[in-house]
Amino acid sequence: MAGEANDIAYRLIVTAVDGSPSSLKAVGHAAMLAKLTGARLKIIYVVDTHITFQLGTYQQLAMETLEQDGAQTVAEAVKIARDAGVSDVDGEVMSGSPRTVIIEWAKENDASLIIVGSHGYSRLTYILIGSVADYVVHYAHCPVMVVRR
């Protein structure tokens, strides 16, 4: 038990962003940890295809708009990390169910740590729409850090 702390090594930290203040704050935490540990930092933005599917004939336009927003958010997050001194950082816009894509990408790429922001939803909102952060905490293969606003 005493030697377990010495076995912790962050090789790849993945941070999911959505443009919210809490997700950008999570990038700051991820950048600090990546810099301290020498880990690679991957920033991902997931376009929620379920939301765009509901828009019918406007689906393609919505996807393009959300992908552009995602690219801008990822660029901002990468800049935050680089400004914090992280050199091994890149970002990517993906599509699908955010909760599923985050945990699947992290597992497929053997991430050491996932860092997500928490929106701080009210209990009613949480019950109605759920929480990506909560899902990731419960189903990720690796440790998860949740950063509150």
Rosetta constraint file for C-alpha pairs under 8 A:
AtomPair CA 3 CA 7 HARMONIC 6.91 0.50
AtomPair CA 4 CA 8 HARMONIC 7.07 0.50
AtomPair CA 9 CA 37 HARMONIC 7.53 0.50
AtomPair CA 9 CA 112 HARMONIC 7.52 0.50
AtomPair CA 10 CA 34 HARMONIC 7.72 0.50
AtomPair CA 10 CA 37 HARMONIC 6.41 0.50
AtomPair CA 10 CA 38 HARMONIC 7.74 0.50
AtomPair CA 10 CA 39 HARMONIC 5.53 0.50
AtomPair CA 10 CA 112 HARMONIC 5.27 0.50
AtomPair CA 10 CA 113 HARMONIC 6.91 0.50
AtomPair CA 11 CA 37 HARMONIC 7.97 0.50
AtomPair CA 11 CA 38 HARMONIC 7.37 0.50
AtomPair CA 11 CA 39 HARMONIC 4.46 0.50
AtomPair CA 11 CA 40 HARMONIC 6.04 0.50
AtomPair CA 11 CA 111 HARMONIC 7.18 0.50
AtomPair CA 11 CA 112 HARMONIC 5.99 0.50
AtomPair CA 12 CA 39 HARMONIC 5.33 0.50
AtomPair CA 12 CA 40 HARMONIC 4.79 0.50
AtomPair CA 12 CA 41 HARMONIC 5.89 0.50
AtomPair CA 12 CA 42 HARMONIC 7.28 0.50
AtomPair CA 12 CA 110 HARMONIC 7.44 0.50
AtomPair CA 12 CA 111 HARMONIC 4.88 0.50
AtomPair CA 12 CA 112 HARMONIC 5.32 0.50
AtomPair CA 12 CA 113 HARMONIC 6.84 0.50
AtomPair CA 13 CA 30 HARMONIC 6.98 0.50
AtomPair CA 13 CA 34 HARMONIC 7.00 0.50
AtomPair CA 13 CA 39 HARMONIC 6.59 0.50
AtomPair CA 13 CA 40 HARMONIC 6.23 0.50
AtomPair CA 13 CA 41 HARMONIC 4.96 0.50
AtomPair CA 13 CA 42 HARMONIC 6.24 0.50
AtomPair CA 13 CA 111 HARMONIC 5.87 0.50
AtomPair CA 13 CA 112 HARMONIC 5.86 0.50
AtomPair CA 13 CA 113 HARMONIC 4.91 0.50
AtomPair CA 13 CA 114 HARMONIC 5.89 0.50
AtomPair CA 13 CA 115 HARMONIC 7.39 0.50
AtomPair CA 14 CA 30 HARMONIC 7.92 0.50
AtomPair CA 14 CA 41 HARMONIC 5.92 0.50
AtomPair CA 14 CA 42 HARMONIC 4.74 0.50
AtomPair CA 14 CA 43 HARMONIC 5.80 0.50
AtomPair CA 14 CA 44 HARMONIC 7.30 0.50
AtomPair CA 14 CA 106 HARMONIC 6.87 0.50
AtomPair CA 14 CA 111 HARMONIC 6.54 0.50
AtomPair CA 14 CA 113 HARMONIC 6.39 0.50
AtomPair CA 14 CA 114 HARMONIC 4.92 0.50
AtomPair CA 14 CA 115 HARMONIC 6.31 0.50
AtomPair CA 15 CA 26 HARMONIC 7.19 0.50
AtomPair CA 15 CA 27 HARMONIC 6.49 0.50
AtomPair CA 15 CA 30 HARMONIC 6.84 0.50
AtomPair CA 15 CA 41 HARMONIC 7.55 0.50
AtomPair CA 15 CA 42 HARMONIC 6.29 0.50
AtomPair CA 15 CA 43 HARMONIC 4.86 0.50
AtomPair CA 15 CA 44 HARMONIC 6.24 0.50
AtomPair CA 15 CA 114 HARMONIC 5.80 0.50
AtomPair CA 15 CA 115 HARMONIC 4.79 0.50
AtomPair CA 15 CA 116 HARMONIC 5.86 0.50
AtomPair CA 16 CA 23 HARMONIC 7.09 0.50
AtomPair CA 16 CA 43 HARMONIC 5.83 0.50
AtomPair CA 16 CA 44 HARMONIC 4.84 0.50
AtomPair CA 16 CA 45 HARMONIC 5.78 0.50
AtomPair CA 16 CA 46 HARMONIC 7.76 0.50
AtomPair CA 16 CA 102 HARMONIC 7.04 0.50
AtomPair CA 16 CA 114 HARMONIC 7.85 0.50
AtomPair CA 16 CA 115 HARMONIC 6.82 0.50
AtomPair CA 16 CA 116 HARMONIC 5.59 0.50
AtomPair CA 16 CA 117 HARMONIC 7.86 0.50
AtomPair CA 17 CA 23 HARMONIC 4.97 0.50
AtomPair CA 17 CA 24 HARMONIC 6.68 0.50
AtomPair CA 17 CA 27 HARMONIC 7.79 0.50
AtomPair CA 17 CA 43 HARMONIC 7.00 0.50
AtomPair CA 17 CA 44 HARMONIC 6.15 0.50
AtomPair CA 17 CA 45 HARMONIC 5.23 0.50
AtomPair CA 17 CA 46 HARMONIC 7.91 0.50
AtomPair CA 17 CA 73 HARMONIC 7.35 0.50
AtomPair CA 17 CA 74 HARMONIC 7.34 0.50
AtomPair CA 17 CA 77 HARMONIC 7.85 0.50
AtomPair CA 17 CA 116 HARMONIC 7.17 0.50
AtomPair CA 17 CA 117 HARMONIC 7.59 0.50
AtomPair CA 18 CA 23 HARMONIC 6.24 0.50
AtomPair CA 18 CA 45 HARMONIC 6.00 0.50
AtomPair CA 18 CA 46 HARMONIC 7.56 0.50
AtomPair CA 18 CA 70 HARMONIC 7.26 0.50
AtomPair CA 18 CA 73 HARMONIC 7.04 0.50
AtomPair CA 19 CA 23 HARMONIC 6.33 0.50
AtomPair CA 19 CA 24 HARMONIC 6.58 0.50
AtomPair CA 19 CA 70 HARMONIC 7.83 0.50
AtomPair CA 19 CA 73 HARMONIC 5.53 0.50
AtomPair CA 20 CA 24 HARMONIC 6.40 0.50
AtomPair CA 20 CA 119 HARMONIC 7.83 0.50
AtomPair CA 21 CA 25 HARMONIC 6.09 0.50
AtomPair CA 21 CA 149 HARMONIC 6.80 0.50
AtomPair CA 22 CA 26 HARMONIC 6.16 0.50
AtomPair CA 22 CA 117 HARMONIC 4.69 0.50
AtomPair CA 22 CA 118 HARMONIC 5.99 0.50
AtomPair CA 22 CA 119 HARMONIC 6.33 0.50
AtomPair CA 22 CA 147 HARMONIC 6.64 0.50
AtomPair CA 22 CA 148 HARMONIC 6.06 0.50
AtomPair CA 22 CA 149 HARMONIC 4.71 0.50
AtomPair CA 23 CA 27 HARMONIC 6.47 0.50
AtomPair CA 23 CA 116 HARMONIC 6.17 0.50
AtomPair CA 23 CA 117 HARMONIC 4.29 0.50
AtomPair CA 23 CA 118 HARMONIC 7.27 0.50
AtomPair CA 23 CA 147 HARMONIC 7.67 0.50
AtomPair CA 24 CA 28 HARMONIC 6.69 0.50
AtomPair CA 24 CA 77 HARMONIC 6.54 0.50
AtomPair CA 24 CA 117 HARMONIC 7.61 0.50
AtomPair CA 25 CA 29 HARMONIC 6.66 0.50
AtomPair CA 25 CA 117 HARMONIC 7.14 0.50
AtomPair CA 25 CA 147 HARMONIC 7.11 0.50
AtomPair CA 25 CA 149 HARMONIC 7.27 0.50
AtomPair CA 26 CA 30 HARMONIC 6.13 0.50
AtomPair CA 26 CA 115 HARMONIC 6.29 0.50
AtomPair CA 26 CA 116 HARMONIC 5.86 0.50
AtomPair CA 26 CA 117 HARMONIC 5.39 0.50
AtomPair CA 26 CA 146 HARMONIC 7.65 0.50
AtomPair CA 26 CA 147 HARMONIC 5.52 0.50
AtomPair CA 27 CA 31 HARMONIC 5.94 0.50
AtomPair CA 27 CA 77 HARMONIC 6.37 0.50
AtomPair CA 27 CA 80 HARMONIC 7.24 0.50
AtomPair CA 27 CA 81 HARMONIC 6.85 0.50
AtomPair CA 27 CA 115 HARMONIC 7.80 0.50
AtomPair CA 28 CA 32 HARMONIC 6.22 0.50
AtomPair CA 28 CA 80 HARMONIC 6.94 0.50
AtomPair CA 28 CA 81 HARMONIC 6.77 0.50
AtomPair CA 28 CA 84 HARMONIC 7.77 0.50
AtomPair CA 29 CA 33 HARMONIC 6.30 0.50
AtomPair CA 30 CA 34 HARMONIC 5.98 0.50
AtomPair CA 30 CA 41 HARMONIC 7.41 0.50
AtomPair CA 30 CA 81 HARMONIC 7.93 0.50
AtomPair CA 30 CA 115 HARMONIC 6.59 0.50
AtomPair CA 31 CA 35 HARMONIC 6.00 0.50
AtomPair CA 31 CA 41 HARMONIC 7.31 0.50
AtomPair CA 31 CA 80 HARMONIC 7.85 0.50
AtomPair CA 31 CA 81 HARMONIC 5.03 0.50
AtomPair CA 31 CA 84 HARMONIC 6.40 0.50
AtomPair CA 31 CA 85 HARMONIC 7.75 0.50
AtomPair CA 31 CA 86 HARMONIC 6.27 0.50
AtomPair CA 32 CA 36 HARMONIC 6.17 0.50
AtomPair CA 32 CA 84 HARMONIC 7.08 0.50
AtomPair CA 33 CA 37 HARMONIC 5.99 0.50
AtomPair CA 33 CA 39 HARMONIC 7.70 0.50
AtomPair CA 34 CA 38 HARMONIC 5.38 0.50
AtomPair CA 34 CA 39 HARMONIC 4.63 0.50
AtomPair CA 34 CA 40 HARMONIC 6.38 0.50
AtomPair CA 34 CA 41 HARMONIC 6.34 0.50
AtomPair CA 34 CA 86 HARMONIC 6.72 0.50
AtomPair CA 35 CA 39 HARMONIC 6.93 0.50
AtomPair CA 35 CA 84 HARMONIC 7.88 0.50
AtomPair CA 35 CA 85 HARMONIC 6.55 0.50
AtomPair CA 35 CA 86 HARMONIC 5.46 0.50
AtomPair CA 39 CA 88 HARMONIC 7.69 0.50
AtomPair CA 40 CA 88 HARMONIC 5.16 0.50
AtomPair CA 40 CA 89 HARMONIC 6.05 0.50
AtomPair CA 41 CA 86 HARMONIC 7.91 0.50
AtomPair CA 41 CA 88 HARMONIC 6.26 0.50
AtomPair CA 41 CA 89 HARMONIC 4.64 0.50
AtomPair CA 41 CA 90 HARMONIC 6.68 0.50
AtomPair CA 42 CA 89 HARMONIC 5.78 0.50
AtomPair CA 42 CA 90 HARMONIC 5.32 0.50
AtomPair CA 42 CA 91 HARMONIC 5.59 0.50
AtomPair CA 42 CA 92 HARMONIC 7.86 0.50
AtomPair CA 43 CA 74 HARMONIC 6.67 0.50
AtomPair CA 43 CA 77 HARMONIC 7.27 0.50
AtomPair CA 43 CA 78 HARMONIC 7.20 0.50
AtomPair CA 43 CA 89 HARMONIC 7.57 0.50
AtomPair CA 43 CA 90 HARMONIC 6.24 0.50
AtomPair CA 43 CA 91 HARMONIC 4.42 0.50
AtomPair CA 43 CA 92 HARMONIC 6.45 0.50
AtomPair CA 44 CA 74 HARMONIC 6.93 0.50
AtomPair CA 44 CA 91 HARMONIC 5.57 0.50
AtomPair CA 44 CA 92 HARMONIC 5.04 0.50
AtomPair CA 44 CA 93 HARMONIC 5.86 0.50
AtomPair CA 44 CA 94 HARMONIC 7.11 0.50
AtomPair CA 44 CA 102 HARMONIC 7.90 0.50
AtomPair CA 45 CA 70 HARMONIC 5.76 0.50
AtomPair CA 45 CA 71 HARMONIC 7.91 0.50
AtomPair CA 45 CA 73 HARMONIC 7.67 0.50
AtomPair CA 45 CA 74 HARMONIC 6.65 0.50
AtomPair CA 45 CA 91 HARMONIC 7.95 0.50
AtomPair CA 45 CA 92 HARMONIC 6.45 0.50
AtomPair CA 45 CA 93 HARMONIC 4.84 0.50
AtomPair CA 45 CA 94 HARMONIC 6.12 0.50
AtomPair CA 46 CA 70 HARMONIC 7.47 0.50
AtomPair CA 46 CA 93 HARMONIC 5.88 0.50
AtomPair CA 46 CA 94 HARMONIC 4.72 0.50
AtomPair CA 46 CA 95 HARMONIC 5.00 0.50
AtomPair CA 46 CA 96 HARMONIC 6.61 0.50
AtomPair CA 46 CA 97 HARMONIC 7.34 0.50
AtomPair CA 46 CA 98 HARMONIC 5.27 0.50
AtomPair CA 46 CA 101 HARMONIC 7.25 0.50
AtomPair CA 46 CA 102 HARMONIC 7.90 0.50
AtomPair CA 47 CA 63 HARMONIC 7.44 0.50
AtomPair CA 47 CA 66 HARMONIC 6.25 0.50
AtomPair CA 47 CA 67 HARMONIC 6.52 0.50
AtomPair CA 47 CA 70 HARMONIC 7.22 0.50
AtomPair CA 47 CA 93 HARMONIC 7.26 0.50
AtomPair CA 47 CA 94 HARMONIC 6.12 0.50
AtomPair CA 47 CA 95 HARMONIC 4.49 0.50
AtomPair CA 47 CA 96 HARMONIC 6.25 0.50
AtomPair CA 47 CA 97 HARMONIC 7.64 0.50
AtomPair CA 47 CA 98 HARMONIC 7.07 0.50
AtomPair CA 48 CA 52 HARMONIC 6.91 0.50
AtomPair CA 48 CA 95 HARMONIC 6.06 0.50
AtomPair CA 48 CA 96 HARMONIC 5.29 0.50
AtomPair CA 48 CA 97 HARMONIC 5.32 0.50
AtomPair CA 48 CA 98 HARMONIC 5.99 0.50
AtomPair CA 49 CA 53 HARMONIC 5.95 0.50
AtomPair CA 49 CA 63 HARMONIC 7.65 0.50
AtomPair CA 49 CA 95 HARMONIC 6.22 0.50
AtomPair CA 49 CA 96 HARMONIC 5.02 0.50
AtomPair CA 49 CA 97 HARMONIC 6.48 0.50
AtomPair CA 50 CA 54 HARMONIC 6.63 0.50
AtomPair CA 50 CA 96 HARMONIC 7.31 0.50
AtomPair CA 50 CA 97 HARMONIC 6.90 0.50
AtomPair CA 51 CA 55 HARMONIC 7.25 0.50
AtomPair CA 52 CA 56 HARMONIC 7.69 0.50
AtomPair CA 52 CA 58 HARMONIC 7.90 0.50
AtomPair CA 52 CA 59 HARMONIC 5.14 0.50
AtomPair CA 52 CA 60 HARMONIC 7.85 0.50
AtomPair CA 52 CA 62 HARMONIC 5.99 0.50
AtomPair CA 52 CA 63 HARMONIC 6.32 0.50
AtomPair CA 53 CA 59 HARMONIC 5.94 0.50
AtomPair CA 54 CA 59 HARMONIC 7.53 0.50
AtomPair CA 55 CA 59 HARMONIC 5.19 0.50
AtomPair CA 55 CA 62 HARMONIC 7.74 0.50
AtomPair CA 58 CA 62 HARMONIC 6.08 0.50
AtomPair CA 59 CA 63 HARMONIC 6.10 0.50
AtomPair CA 60 CA 64 HARMONIC 6.21 0.50
AtomPair CA 61 CA 65 HARMONIC 6.16 0.50
AtomPair CA 62 CA 66 HARMONIC 6.03 0.50
AtomPair CA 63 CA 67 HARMONIC 5.96 0.50
AtomPair CA 64 CA 68 HARMONIC 6.18 0.50
AtomPair CA 65 CA 69 HARMONIC 6.21 0.50
AtomPair CA 66 CA 70 HARMONIC 5.95 0.50
AtomPair CA 67 CA 71 HARMONIC 6.12 0.50
AtomPair CA 67 CA 93 HARMONIC 6.85 0.50
AtomPair CA 68 CA 72 HARMONIC 6.30 0.50
AtomPair CA 69 CA 73 HARMONIC 6.13 0.50
AtomPair CA 70 CA 74 HARMONIC 6.02 0.50
AtomPair CA 70 CA 93 HARMONIC 6.01 0.50
AtomPair CA 71 CA 75 HARMONIC 6.09 0.50
AtomPair CA 71 CA 92 HARMONIC 7.59 0.50
AtomPair CA 71 CA 93 HARMONIC 6.31 0.50
AtomPair CA 72 CA 76 HARMONIC 6.20 0.50
AtomPair CA 73 CA 77 HARMONIC 6.16 0.50
AtomPair CA 74 CA 78 HARMONIC 6.04 0.50
AtomPair CA 74 CA 91 HARMONIC 5.77 0.50
AtomPair CA 74 CA 92 HARMONIC 6.88 0.50
AtomPair CA 74 CA 93 HARMONIC 7.41 0.50
AtomPair CA 75 CA 79 HARMONIC 6.17 0.50
AtomPair CA 75 CA 91 HARMONIC 7.39 0.50
AtomPair CA 76 CA 80 HARMONIC 6.29 0.50
AtomPair CA 77 CA 81 HARMONIC 6.35 0.50
AtomPair CA 78 CA 82 HARMONIC 6.12 0.50
AtomPair CA 78 CA 89 HARMONIC 6.62 0.50
AtomPair CA 78 CA 90 HARMONIC 6.38 0.50
AtomPair CA 78 CA 91 HARMONIC 6.65 0.50
AtomPair CA 79 CA 83 HARMONIC 5.90 0.50
AtomPair CA 80 CA 84 HARMONIC 6.25 0.50
AtomPair CA 81 CA 85 HARMONIC 6.59 0.50
AtomPair CA 81 CA 86 HARMONIC 5.51 0.50
AtomPair CA 81 CA 89 HARMONIC 7.20 0.50
AtomPair CA 82 CA 86 HARMONIC 4.82 0.50
AtomPair CA 82 CA 87 HARMONIC 5.97 0.50
AtomPair CA 82 CA 89 HARMONIC 7.37 0.50
AtomPair CA 94 CA 101 HARMONIC 7.90 0.50
AtomPair CA 95 CA 101 HARMONIC 7.66 0.50
AtomPair CA 96 CA 100 HARMONIC 7.62 0.50
AtomPair CA 96 CA 101 HARMONIC 6.37 0.50
AtomPair CA 97 CA 101 HARMONIC 5.91 0.50
AtomPair CA 98 CA 102 HARMONIC 5.97 0.50
AtomPair CA 98 CA 132 HARMONIC 6.96 0.50
AtomPair CA 99 CA 103 HARMONIC 6.60 0.50
AtomPair CA 99 CA 132 HARMONIC 5.09 0.50
AtomPair CA 99 CA 133 HARMONIC 7.66 0.50
AtomPair CA 99 CA 135 HARMONIC 6.35 0.50
AtomPair CA 99 CA 136 HARMONIC 6.22 0.50
AtomPair CA 100 CA 104 HARMONIC 6.00 0.50
AtomPair CA 101 CA 105 HARMONIC 5.79 0.50
AtomPair CA 102 CA 106 HARMONIC 6.11 0.50
AtomPair CA 102 CA 136 HARMONIC 7.44 0.50
AtomPair CA 103 CA 107 HARMONIC 6.12 0.50
AtomPair CA 103 CA 136 HARMONIC 6.32 0.50
AtomPair CA 103 CA 139 HARMONIC 7.12 0.50
AtomPair CA 103 CA 140 HARMONIC 5.33 0.50
AtomPair CA 103 CA 141 HARMONIC 7.50 0.50
AtomPair CA 104 CA 108 HARMONIC 6.01 0.50
AtomPair CA 105 CA 109 HARMONIC 6.06 0.50
AtomPair CA 106 CA 110 HARMONIC 5.87 0.50
AtomPair CA 106 CA 111 HARMONIC 4.90 0.50
AtomPair CA 106 CA 114 HARMONIC 7.37 0.50
AtomPair CA 106 CA 140 HARMONIC 7.80 0.50
AtomPair CA 106 CA 141 HARMONIC 7.92 0.50
AtomPair CA 107 CA 111 HARMONIC 6.27 0.50
AtomPair CA 107 CA 140 HARMONIC 7.55 0.50
AtomPair CA 107 CA 141 HARMONIC 6.30 0.50
AtomPair CA 107 CA 142 HARMONIC 7.94 0.50
AtomPair CA 111 CA 142 HARMONIC 7.09 0.50
AtomPair CA 112 CA 142 HARMONIC 5.99 0.50
AtomPair CA 112 CA 143 HARMONIC 7.08 0.50
AtomPair CA 113 CA 142 HARMONIC 5.84 0.50
AtomPair CA 113 CA 143 HARMONIC 5.20 0.50
AtomPair CA 113 CA 144 HARMONIC 5.76 0.50
AtomPair CA 113 CA 145 HARMONIC 7.48 0.50
AtomPair CA 114 CA 142 HARMONIC 7.22 0.50
AtomPair CA 114 CA 143 HARMONIC 6.49 0.50
AtomPair CA 114 CA 144 HARMONIC 4.74 0.50
AtomPair CA 114 CA 145 HARMONIC 6.27 0.50
AtomPair CA 115 CA 144 HARMONIC 5.74 0.50
AtomPair CA 115 CA 145 HARMONIC 4.72 0.50
AtomPair CA 115 CA 146 HARMONIC 5.94 0.50
AtomPair CA 115 CA 147 HARMONIC 7.35 0.50
AtomPair CA 116 CA 133 HARMONIC 6.26 0.50
AtomPair CA 116 CA 144 HARMONIC 7.63 0.50
AtomPair CA 116 CA 145 HARMONIC 6.41 0.50
AtomPair CA 116 CA 146 HARMONIC 5.11 0.50
AtomPair CA 116 CA 147 HARMONIC 6.19 0.50
AtomPair CA 117 CA 133 HARMONIC 7.02 0.50
AtomPair CA 117 CA 146 HARMONIC 5.50 0.50
AtomPair CA 117 CA 147 HARMONIC 4.64 0.50
AtomPair CA 117 CA 148 HARMONIC 5.95 0.50
AtomPair CA 117 CA 149 HARMONIC 7.41 0.50
AtomPair CA 118 CA 133 HARMONIC 6.26 0.50
AtomPair CA 118 CA 146 HARMONIC 6.20 0.50
AtomPair CA 118 CA 147 HARMONIC 5.83 0.50
AtomPair CA 118 CA 148 HARMONIC 5.00 0.50
AtomPair CA 118 CA 149 HARMONIC 6.75 0.50
AtomPair CA 119 CA 148 HARMONIC 7.02 0.50
AtomPair CA 119 CA 149 HARMONIC 6.89 0.50
AtomPair CA 120 CA 148 HARMONIC 6.97 0.50
AtomPair CA 120 CA 149 HARMONIC 7.28 0.50
AtomPair CA 121 CA 125 HARMONIC 5.87 0.50
AtomPair CA 121 CA 126 HARMONIC 5.78 0.50
AtomPair CA 122 CA 126 HARMONIC 6.14 0.50
AtomPair CA 123 CA 127 HARMONIC 6.18 0.50
AtomPair CA 124 CA 128 HARMONIC 6.22 0.50
AtomPair CA 125 CA 129 HARMONIC 6.00 0.50
AtomPair CA 125 CA 130 HARMONIC 7.32 0.50
AtomPair CA 126 CA 130 HARMONIC 4.62 0.50
AtomPair CA 126 CA 131 HARMONIC 6.17 0.50
AtomPair CA 130 CA 134 HARMONIC 7.86 0.50
AtomPair CA 131 CA 135 HARMONIC 6.30 0.50
AtomPair CA 132 CA 136 HARMONIC 6.14 0.50
AtomPair CA 133 CA 137 HARMONIC 6.13 0.50
AtomPair CA 133 CA 146 HARMONIC 6.89 0.50
AtomPair CA 134 CA 138 HARMONIC 6.36 0.50
AtomPair CA 135 CA 139 HARMONIC 6.11 0.50
AtomPair CA 136 CA 140 HARMONIC 5.36 0.50
AtomPair CA 136 CA 144 HARMONIC 7.40 0.50
AtomPair CA 137 CA 143 HARMONIC 7.78 0.50
AtomPair CA 137 CA 144 HARMONIC 5.78 0.50
AtomPair CA 140 CA 144 HARMONIC 7.37 0.50
